[in-house]
Amino acid sequence: MADLFTVTSPLLLRFADTTEMLVVEVYPHEQGIVALPVYWFDEAEPANWFIEGELKGEGPWKVGSTIVRLLSCGDTALSMQWANWQQDLAMQDPTGEYFNTALKRELLIKAGAIL
């Protein structure tokens, strides 16, 4: 049984409306999960990171009507997005927002994550 909260590979969320979101990390929430998207500091509001529902499965997982699975090599466009994220992250200032664990923790708590 794979524990969603210890997976270190990139994750993909597919919502009921068929939209998708690349995810860097996932955290438990009392009523579901909190998913940290790529470019989390620039593009996402912590309130949008919450996915409501009971966590089910062993990978892929399901949270409410959202499917959570590992990003695969067949996900060409999303794999490119992940590669761009990794490249952008490597070019960031190591003292910047993406590496500020206190700021990240504050935002995750604001989103309701159980840390």
MODELLER restraints for C-alpha pairs under 7 A, 6 or more apart:
rsr = mdl.restraints
at = mdl.atoms
rsr.add(forms.Gaussian(group=physical.xy_distance, feature=features.Distance(at['CA:1:A'], at['CA:58:A']), mean=5.16, stdev=0.5))
rsr.add(forms.Gaussian(group=physical.xy_distance, feature=features.Distance(at['CA:2:A'], at['CA:58:A']), mean=5.19, stdev=0.5))
rsr.add(forms.Gaussian(group=physical.xy_distance, feature=features.Distance(at['CA:2:A'], at['CA:59:A']), mean=6.24, stdev=0.5))
rsr.add(forms.Gaussian(group=physical.xy_distance, feature=features.Distance(at['CA:5:A'], at['CA:26:A']), mean=5.78, stdev=0.5))
rsr.add(forms.Gaussian(group=physical.xy_distance, feature=features.Distance(at['CA:5:A'], at['CA:27:A']), mean=5.99, stdev=0.5))
rsr.add(forms.Gaussian(group=physical.xy_distance, feature=features.Distance(at['CA:9:A'], at['CA:70:A']), mean=6.67, stdev=0.5))
rsr.add(forms.Gaussian(group=physical.xy_distance, feature=features.Distance(at['CA:10:A'], at['CA:23:A']), mean=6.18, stdev=0.5))
rsr.add(forms.Gaussian(group=physical.xy_distance, feature=features.Distance(at['CA:10:A'], at['CA:24:A']), mean=5.79, stdev=0.5))
rsr.add(forms.Gaussian(group=physical.xy_distance, feature=features.Distance(at['CA:10:A'], at['CA:70:A']), mean=6.04, stdev=0.5))
rsr.add(forms.Gaussian(group=physical.xy_distance, feature=features.Distance(at['CA:10:A'], at['CA:71:A']), mean=5.58, stdev=0.5))
rsr.add(forms.Gaussian(group=physical.xy_distance, feature=features.Distance(at['CA:11:A'], at['CA:22:A']), mean=5.93, stdev=0.5))
rsr.add(forms.Gaussian(group=physical.xy_distance, feature=features.Distance(at['CA:11:A'], at['CA:23:A']), mean=5.00, stdev=0.5))
rsr.add(forms.Gaussian(group=physical.xy_distance, feature=features.Distance(at['CA:11:A'], at['CA:24:A']), mean=6.64, stdev=0.5))
rsr.add(forms.Gaussian(group=physical.xy_distance, feature=features.Distance(at['CA:11:A'], at['CA:68:A']), mean=6.77, stdev=0.5))
rsr.add(forms.Gaussian(group=physical.xy_distance, feature=features.Distance(at['CA:11:A'], at['CA:69:A']), mean=5.62, stdev=0.5))
rsr.add(forms.Gaussian(group=physical.xy_distance, feature=features.Distance(at['CA:11:A'], at['CA:70:A']), mean=4.51, stdev=0.5))
rsr.add(forms.Gaussian(group=physical.xy_distance, feature=features.Distance(at['CA:11:A'], at['CA:71:A']), mean=5.19, stdev=0.5))
rsr.add(forms.Gaussian(group=physical.xy_distance, feature=features.Distance(at['CA:12:A'], at['CA:20:A']), mean=6.74, stdev=0.5))
rsr.add(forms.Gaussian(group=physical.xy_distance, feature=features.Distance(at['CA:12:A'], at['CA:21:A']), mean=5.73, stdev=0.5))
rsr.add(forms.Gaussian(group=physical.xy_distance, feature=features.Distance(at['CA:12:A'], at['CA:22:A']), mean=4.73, stdev=0.5))
rsr.add(forms.Gaussian(group=physical.xy_distance, feature=features.Distance(at['CA:12:A'], at['CA:23:A']), mean=5.86, stdev=0.5))
rsr.add(forms.Gaussian(group=physical.xy_distance, feature=features.Distance(at['CA:12:A'], at['CA:68:A']), mean=5.75, stdev=0.5))
rsr.add(forms.Gaussian(group=physical.xy_distance, feature=features.Distance(at['CA:12:A'], at['CA:69:A']), mean=5.41, stdev=0.5))
rsr.add(forms.Gaussian(group=physical.xy_distance, feature=features.Distance(at['CA:12:A'], at['CA:70:A']), mean=5.95, stdev=0.5))
rsr.add(forms.Gaussian(group=physical.xy_distance, feature=features.Distance(at['CA:12:A'], at['CA:71:A']), mean=5.56, stdev=0.5))
rsr.add(forms.Gaussian(group=physical.xy_distance, feature=features.Distance(at['CA:13:A'], at['CA:20:A']), mean=5.41, stdev=0.5))
rsr.add(forms.Gaussian(group=physical.xy_distance, feature=features.Distance(at['CA:13:A'], at['CA:21:A']), mean=5.12, stdev=0.5))
rsr.add(forms.Gaussian(group=physical.xy_distance, feature=features.Distance(at['CA:13:A'], at['CA:22:A']), mean=6.44, stdev=0.5))
rsr.add(forms.Gaussian(group=physical.xy_distance, feature=features.Distance(at['CA:13:A'], at['CA:66:A']), mean=6.55, stdev=0.5))
rsr.add(forms.Gaussian(group=physical.xy_distance, feature=features.Distance(at['CA:13:A'], at['CA:67:A']), mean=5.68, stdev=0.5))
rsr.add(forms.Gaussian(group=physical.xy_distance, feature=features.Distance(at['CA:13:A'], at['CA:68:A']), mean=4.66, stdev=0.5))
rsr.add(forms.Gaussian(group=physical.xy_distance, feature=features.Distance(at['CA:13:A'], at['CA:69:A']), mean=6.67, stdev=0.5))
rsr.add(forms.Gaussian(group=physical.xy_distance, feature=features.Distance(at['CA:14:A'], at['CA:20:A']), mean=4.50, stdev=0.5))
rsr.add(forms.Gaussian(group=physical.xy_distance, feature=features.Distance(at['CA:14:A'], at['CA:21:A']), mean=6.71, stdev=0.5))
rsr.add(forms.Gaussian(group=physical.xy_distance, feature=features.Distance(at['CA:14:A'], at['CA:66:A']), mean=5.66, stdev=0.5))
rsr.add(forms.Gaussian(group=physical.xy_distance, feature=features.Distance(at['CA:14:A'], at['CA:67:A']), mean=5.17, stdev=0.5))
rsr.add(forms.Gaussian(group=physical.xy_distance, feature=features.Distance(at['CA:14:A'], at['CA:68:A']), mean=6.55, stdev=0.5))
rsr.add(forms.Gaussian(group=physical.xy_distance, feature=features.Distance(at['CA:15:A'], at['CA:65:A']), mean=6.65, stdev=0.5))
rsr.add(forms.Gaussian(group=physical.xy_distance, feature=features.Distance(at['CA:15:A'], at['CA:66:A']), mean=4.60, stdev=0.5))
rsr.add(forms.Gaussian(group=physical.xy_distance, feature=features.Distance(at['CA:15:A'], at['CA:67:A']), mean=6.58, stdev=0.5))
rsr.add(forms.Gaussian(group=physical.xy_distance, feature=features.Distance(at['CA:16:A'], at['CA:65:A']), mean=5.71, stdev=0.5))
rsr.add(forms.Gaussian(group=physical.xy_distance, feature=features.Distance(at['CA:16:A'], at['CA:66:A']), mean=6.03, stdev=0.5))
rsr.add(forms.Gaussian(group=physical.xy_distance, feature=features.Distance(at['CA:21:A'], at['CA:37:A']), mean=6.84, stdev=0.5))
rsr.add(forms.Gaussian(group=physical.xy_distance, feature=features.Distance(at['CA:22:A'], at['CA:37:A']), mean=5.72, stdev=0.5))
rsr.add(forms.Gaussian(group=physical.xy_distance, feature=features.Distance(at['CA:22:A'], at['CA:38:A']), mean=6.13, stdev=0.5))
rsr.add(forms.Gaussian(group=physical.xy_distance, feature=features.Distance(at['CA:23:A'], at['CA:35:A']), mean=6.21, stdev=0.5))
rsr.add(forms.Gaussian(group=physical.xy_distance, feature=features.Distance(at['CA:23:A'], at['CA:36:A']), mean=5.57, stdev=0.5))
rsr.add(forms.Gaussian(group=physical.xy_distance, feature=features.Distance(at['CA:23:A'], at['CA:37:A']), mean=4.21, stdev=0.5))
rsr.add(forms.Gaussian(group=physical.xy_distance, feature=features.Distance(at['CA:23:A'], at['CA:38:A']), mean=5.80, stdev=0.5))
rsr.add(forms.Gaussian(group=physical.xy_distance, feature=features.Distance(at['CA:24:A'], at['CA:36:A']), mean=5.59, stdev=0.5))
rsr.add(forms.Gaussian(group=physical.xy_distance, feature=features.Distance(at['CA:24:A'], at['CA:37:A']), mean=5.55, stdev=0.5))
rsr.add(forms.Gaussian(group=physical.xy_distance, feature=features.Distance(at['CA:24:A'], at['CA:38:A']), mean=5.81, stdev=0.5))
rsr.add(forms.Gaussian(group=physical.xy_distance, feature=features.Distance(at['CA:25:A'], at['CA:35:A']), mean=6.06, stdev=0.5))
rsr.add(forms.Gaussian(group=physical.xy_distance, feature=features.Distance(at['CA:25:A'], at['CA:36:A']), mean=5.21, stdev=0.5))
rsr.add(forms.Gaussian(group=physical.xy_distance, feature=features.Distance(at['CA:26:A'], at['CA:33:A']), mean=6.70, stdev=0.5))
rsr.add(forms.Gaussian(group=physical.xy_distance, feature=features.Distance(at['CA:26:A'], at['CA:34:A']), mean=5.72, stdev=0.5))
rsr.add(forms.Gaussian(group=physical.xy_distance, feature=features.Distance(at['CA:26:A'], at['CA:35:A']), mean=4.53, stdev=0.5))
rsr.add(forms.Gaussian(group=physical.xy_distance, feature=features.Distance(at['CA:26:A'], at['CA:36:A']), mean=6.10, stdev=0.5))
rsr.add(forms.Gaussian(group=physical.xy_distance, feature=features.Distance(at['CA:27:A'], at['CA:33:A']), mean=5.66, stdev=0.5))
rsr.add(forms.Gaussian(group=physical.xy_distance, feature=features.Distance(at['CA:27:A'], at['CA:34:A']), mean=5.08, stdev=0.5))
rsr.add(forms.Gaussian(group=physical.xy_distance, feature=features.Distance(at['CA:27:A'], at['CA:35:A']), mean=6.44, stdev=0.5))
rsr.add(forms.Gaussian(group=physical.xy_distance, feature=features.Distance(at['CA:27:A'], at['CA:113:A']), mean=5.82, stdev=0.5))
rsr.add(forms.Gaussian(group=physical.xy_distance, feature=features.Distance(at['CA:27:A'], at['CA:114:A']), mean=6.68, stdev=0.5))
rsr.add(forms.Gaussian(group=physical.xy_distance, feature=features.Distance(at['CA:28:A'], at['CA:34:A']), mean=6.19, stdev=0.5))
rsr.add(forms.Gaussian(group=physical.xy_distance, feature=features.Distance(at['CA:28:A'], at['CA:113:A']), mean=5.77, stdev=0.5))
rsr.add(forms.Gaussian(group=physical.xy_distance, feature=features.Distance(at['CA:28:A'], at['CA:114:A']), mean=5.47, stdev=0.5))
rsr.add(forms.Gaussian(group=physical.xy_distance, feature=features.Distance(at['CA:29:A'], at['CA:112:A']), mean=6.06, stdev=0.5))
rsr.add(forms.Gaussian(group=physical.xy_distance, feature=features.Distance(at['CA:29:A'], at['CA:113:A']), mean=4.87, stdev=0.5))
rsr.add(forms.Gaussian(group=physical.xy_distance, feature=features.Distance(at['CA:29:A'], at['CA:114:A']), mean=5.42, stdev=0.5))
rsr.add(forms.Gaussian(group=physical.xy_distance, feature=features.Distance(at['CA:31:A'], at['CA:52:A']), mean=5.70, stdev=0.5))
rsr.add(forms.Gaussian(group=physical.xy_distance, feature=features.Distance(at['CA:31:A'], at['CA:53:A']), mean=6.09, stdev=0.5))
rsr.add(forms.Gaussian(group=physical.xy_distance, feature=features.Distance(at['CA:32:A'], at['CA:51:A']), mean=5.67, stdev=0.5))
rsr.add(forms.Gaussian(group=physical.xy_distance, feature=features.Distance(at['CA:32:A'], at['CA:52:A']), mean=4.47, stdev=0.5))
rsr.add(forms.Gaussian(group=physical.xy_distance, feature=features.Distance(at['CA:32:A'], at['CA:53:A']), mean=4.75, stdev=0.5))
rsr.add(forms.Gaussian(group=physical.xy_distance, feature=features.Distance(at['CA:32:A'], at['CA:54:A']), mean=5.72, stdev=0.5))
rsr.add(forms.Gaussian(group=physical.xy_distance, feature=features.Distance(at['CA:32:A'], at['CA:55:A']), mean=6.56, stdev=0.5))
rsr.add(forms.Gaussian(group=physical.xy_distance, feature=features.Distance(at['CA:32:A'], at['CA:63:A']), mean=6.64, stdev=0.5))
rsr.add(forms.Gaussian(group=physical.xy_distance, feature=features.Distance(at['CA:33:A'], at['CA:50:A']), mean=5.87, stdev=0.5))
rsr.add(forms.Gaussian(group=physical.xy_distance, feature=features.Distance(at['CA:33:A'], at['CA:51:A']), mean=5.29, stdev=0.5))
rsr.add(forms.Gaussian(group=physical.xy_distance, feature=features.Distance(at['CA:33:A'], at['CA:52:A']), mean=6.63, stdev=0.5))
rsr.add(forms.Gaussian(group=physical.xy_distance, feature=features.Distance(at['CA:34:A'], at['CA:49:A']), mean=5.22, stdev=0.5))
rsr.add(forms.Gaussian(group=physical.xy_distance, feature=features.Distance(at['CA:34:A'], at['CA:50:A']), mean=4.49, stdev=0.5))
rsr.add(forms.Gaussian(group=physical.xy_distance, feature=features.Distance(at['CA:34:A'], at['CA:51:A']), mean=6.12, stdev=0.5))
rsr.add(forms.Gaussian(group=physical.xy_distance, feature=features.Distance(at['CA:34:A'], at['CA:111:A']), mean=6.87, stdev=0.5))
rsr.add(forms.Gaussian(group=physical.xy_distance, feature=features.Distance(at['CA:34:A'], at['CA:113:A']), mean=5.71, stdev=0.5))
rsr.add(forms.Gaussian(group=physical.xy_distance, feature=features.Distance(at['CA:35:A'], at['CA:49:A']), mean=5.07, stdev=0.5))
rsr.add(forms.Gaussian(group=physical.xy_distance, feature=features.Distance(at['CA:35:A'], at['CA:50:A']), mean=6.45, stdev=0.5))
rsr.add(forms.Gaussian(group=physical.xy_distance, feature=features.Distance(at['CA:36:A'], at['CA:49:A']), mean=6.23, stdev=0.5))
rsr.add(forms.Gaussian(group=physical.xy_distance, feature=features.Distance(at['CA:38:A'], at['CA:85:A']), mean=6.65, stdev=0.5))
rsr.add(forms.Gaussian(group=physical.xy_distance, feature=features.Distance(at['CA:41:A'], at['CA:98:A']), mean=6.80, stdev=0.5))
rsr.add(forms.Gaussian(group=physical.xy_distance, feature=features.Distance(at['CA:46:A'], at['CA:107:A']), mean=6.16, stdev=0.5))
rsr.add(forms.Gaussian(group=physical.xy_distance, feature=features.Distance(at['CA:46:A'], at['CA:108:A']), mean=6.83, stdev=0.5))
rsr.add(forms.Gaussian(group=physical.xy_distance, feature=features.Distance(at['CA:46:A'], at['CA:110:A']), mean=6.51, stdev=0.5))
rsr.add(forms.Gaussian(group=physical.xy_distance, feature=features.Distance(at['CA:46:A'], at['CA:111:A']), mean=4.79, stdev=0.5))
rsr.add(forms.Gaussian(group=physical.xy_distance, feature=features.Distance(at['CA:47:A'], at['CA:111:A']), mean=5.24, stdev=0.5))
rsr.add(forms.Gaussian(group=physical.xy_distance, feature=features.Distance(at['CA:49:A'], at['CA:111:A']), mean=6.56, stdev=0.5))
rsr.add(forms.Gaussian(group=physical.xy_distance, feature=features.Distance(at['CA:50:A'], at['CA:111:A']), mean=6.48, stdev=0.5))
rsr.add(forms.Gaussian(group=physical.xy_distance, feature=features.Distance(at['CA:51:A'], at['CA:63:A']), mean=6.97, stdev=0.5))
rsr.add(forms.Gaussian(group=physical.xy_distance, feature=features.Distance(at['CA:52:A'], at['CA:63:A']), mean=6.67, stdev=0.5))
rsr.add(forms.Gaussian(group=physical.xy_distance, feature=features.Distance(at['CA:52:A'], at['CA:64:A']), mean=6.03, stdev=0.5))
rsr.add(forms.Gaussian(group=physical.xy_distance, feature=features.Distance(at['CA:53:A'], at['CA:63:A']), mean=4.84, stdev=0.5))
rsr.add(forms.Gaussian(group=physical.xy_distance, feature=features.Distance(at['CA:53:A'], at['CA:64:A']), mean=3.88, stdev=0.5))
rsr.add(forms.Gaussian(group=physical.xy_distance, feature=features.Distance(at['CA:54:A'], at['CA:63:A']), mean=5.33, stdev=0.5))
rsr.add(forms.Gaussian(group=physical.xy_distance, feature=features.Distance(at['CA:54:A'], at['CA:64:A']), mean=5.84, stdev=0.5))
rsr.add(forms.Gaussian(group=physical.xy_distance, feature=features.Distance(at['CA:55:A'], at['CA:61:A']), mean=6.87, stdev=0.5))
rsr.add(forms.Gaussian(group=physical.xy_distance, feature=features.Distance(at['CA:55:A'], at['CA:62:A']), mean=5.78, stdev=0.5))
rsr.add(forms.Gaussian(group=physical.xy_distance, feature=features.Distance(at['CA:55:A'], at['CA:63:A']), mean=4.65, stdev=0.5))
rsr.add(forms.Gaussian(group=physical.xy_distance, feature=features.Distance(at['CA:56:A'], at['CA:62:A']), mean=5.14, stdev=0.5))
rsr.add(forms.Gaussian(group=physical.xy_distance, feature=features.Distance(at['CA:56:A'], at['CA:63:A']), mean=6.42, stdev=0.5))
rsr.add(forms.Gaussian(group=physical.xy_distance, feature=features.Distance(at['CA:59:A'], at['CA:69:A']), mean=6.21, stdev=0.5))
rsr.add(forms.Gaussian(group=physical.xy_distance, feature=features.Distance(at['CA:60:A'], at['CA:68:A']), mean=5.73, stdev=0.5))
rsr.add(forms.Gaussian(group=physical.xy_distance, feature=features.Distance(at['CA:60:A'], at['CA:69:A']), mean=4.53, stdev=0.5))
rsr.add(forms.Gaussian(group=physical.xy_distance, feature=features.Distance(at['CA:61:A'], at['CA:67:A']), mean=5.91, stdev=0.5))
rsr.add(forms.Gaussian(group=physical.xy_distance, feature=features.Distance(at['CA:61:A'], at['CA:68:A']), mean=5.01, stdev=0.5))
rsr.add(forms.Gaussian(group=physical.xy_distance, feature=features.Distance(at['CA:61:A'], at['CA:69:A']), mean=6.32, stdev=0.5))
rsr.add(forms.Gaussian(group=physical.xy_distance, feature=features.Distance(at['CA:62:A'], at['CA:68:A']), mean=5.82, stdev=0.5))
rsr.add(forms.Gaussian(group=physical.xy_distance, feature=features.Distance(at['CA:73:A'], at['CA:79:A']), mean=6.74, stdev=0.5))
